[in-house]
Amino acid sequence: MTTIWLAAIVLLVAVEALTMVLTTIWFAVGALLGLICSLLGASFQVQFGVFLVGSTASIFVLRPIATRLLRVGGERTNADRVVGETGLVTLTIDNIAEQGLVHICGQTWTARSVDGALIEVGEQVTAVRISGVKLYVARKEKASTLPITL
């Protein structure tokens, strides 16, 4: 049984290395525990029971810790820093024609209007949100030009 547990560990670790989704590694932990039981002379039933309990425990106890430490499931970028910033329209934004470009924070983004309005080249816009690789913008509110009297 020692050879079978060792082969299971190698196979499960290899699958985890290829997929990197933190799934089969927990069964490799259980197989390692089964291997230890085999080396200590335990019966197959005990080995298999330890394998099941060890795998289940590592899934419920170790996986959340590893997921948090490794931040599996998505990598944050600094792209969201453009939200709230002002940009300049460099290609007319027309949601119907599916076109529009905005230069903002030193980058050019494919842009769409949040309200569906046509926004012409040269207008200033405010970034509202990002969806995929598209920046959704709104016309920048123009400052009031009321004369100041003292």
C-alpha positions in Angstrom: 0.0 0.0 0.0 3.0 2.3 0.6 3.7 2.4 -3.1 0.0 3.2 -4.0 -0.1 6.1 -1.5 3.2 7.4 -2.8 1.9 7.2 -6.4 -1.3 8.9 -5.3 0.6 11.8 -3.7 2.7 12.3 -6.8 -0.3 12.2 -9.2 -2.4 14.5 -7.0 0.5 17.1 -6.7 1.1 16.9 -10.4 -2.5 17.6 -11.2 -2.5 20.5 -8.7 0.7 21.9 -10.4 -1.0 21.8 -13.8 -4.3 23.3 -12.7 -3.4 25.5 -9.7 -7.0 25.8 -8.4 -6.3 24.5 -4.9 -8.4 21.3 -5.3 -6.4 18.2 -5.5 -3.7 19.3 -3.1 -6.0 18.6 -0.2 -6.4 15.0 -1.3 -2.6 14.8 -1.5 -2.5 15.8 2.2 -4.9 13.0 2.9 -2.8 10.6 0.9 0.3 11.7 2.8 -1.6 10.8 6.0 -2.6 7.5 4.5 1.1 6.9 3.6 2.1 7.6 7.2 -0.5 5.1 8.5 0.8 2.5 6.0 4.4 3.0 7.1 3.2 2.5 10.7 1.6 -0.8 9.8 -2.1 0.2 10.0 -4.8 -1.8 8.2 -6.1 -0.6 4.8 -9.4 0.4 6.5 -7.6 2.7 8.9 -5.4 4.1 6.1 -8.4 4.8 4.0 -10.3 6.3 6.9 -7.4 8.6 7.8 -7.2 9.6 4.1 -10.9 10.6 4.0 -10.8 12.4 7.3 -7.5 14.1 6.5 -8.6 15.2 3.1 -12.0 16.6 4.3 -10.3 18.4 7.3 -7.7 20.0 5.0 -10.4 21.2 2.6 -12.4 22.8 5.4 -9.5 24.0 7.6 -6.5 24.6 5.4 -8.1 25.7 2.1 -9.7 28.9 3.4 -6.3 29.9 5.0 -4.4 29.1 1.8 -6.9 30.9 -0.3 -6.7 34.0 1.8 -2.9 34.0 1.9 -2.5 33.3 -1.8 -5.4 35.5 -2.8 -6.7 33.0 -5.3 -9.6 34.0 -7.5 -8.6 37.3 -8.9 -5.8 39.7 -9.1 -6.6 43.4 -8.4 -5.1 45.9 -10.6 -4.7 49.7 -10.4 -7.1 50.2 -13.2 -9.8 51.2 -10.8 -7.8 54.3 -9.8 -9.2 56.1 -12.9 -12.8 56.0 -11.5 -13.6 59.5 -10.5 -10.8 61.1 -12.6 -11.3 63.5 -15.5 -10.4 62.5 -19.0 -10.5 63.8 -22.6 -12.6 62.3 -25.4 -10.2 61.5 -28.3 -12.8 59.6 -30.4 -16.5 60.4 -30.3 -18.3 58.2 -27.8 -21.3 56.6 -29.5 -22.8 53.6 -27.7 -24.9 52.6 -30.7 -21.9 52.5 -33.0 -19.9 50.9 -30.3 -17.1 53.4 -30.5 -15.3 55.9 -28.3 -11.9 56.6 -26.8 -10.9 58.5 -23.7 -7.4 59.6 -22.6 -7.3 59.5 -18.8 -4.4 59.2 -16.3 -1.9 58.7 -19.2 -3.9 55.8 -20.7 -6.3 55.5 -23.6 -9.4 53.5 -22.8 -12.3 52.2 -24.9 -15.2 54.3 -23.6 -19.0 54.2 -23.5 -21.4 56.8 -22.1 -23.2 55.8 -18.9 -26.4 57.5 -20.1 -26.1 56.6 -23.8 -25.4 60.2 -24.8 -23.2 61.1 -27.7 -20.0 62.8 -26.4 -17.9 64.6 -28.9 -14.1 64.7 -29.3 -12.5 67.3 -27.0 -15.1 67.1 -24.3 -14.1 66.4 -20.7 -15.6 63.4 -19.0 -15.5 61.8 -15.6 -14.9 58.1 -15.3 -17.8 56.4 -13.5 -17.0 52.7 -13.6 -15.1 50.0 -15.4 -16.6 46.9 -17.0 -14.1 44.5 -18.5 -11.9 46.7 -20.7 -14.5 49.5 -21.2 -14.5 52.7 -19.2 -18.0 54.1 -18.6 -18.0 57.9 -18.5 -20.3 60.9 -18.0 -19.9 64.4 -19.2 -17.9 66.5 -16.7 -20.1 69.0 -15.0 -19.0 72.5 -16.0 -18.2 74.9 -13.2 -20.6 77.7 -12.7 -19.4 81.0 -14.4 -21.4 83.4 -12.2 -19.7 86.7 -11.8 -18.2 87.4 -8.4 -19.3 90.7 -6.9 -17.9 92.1 -3.7 
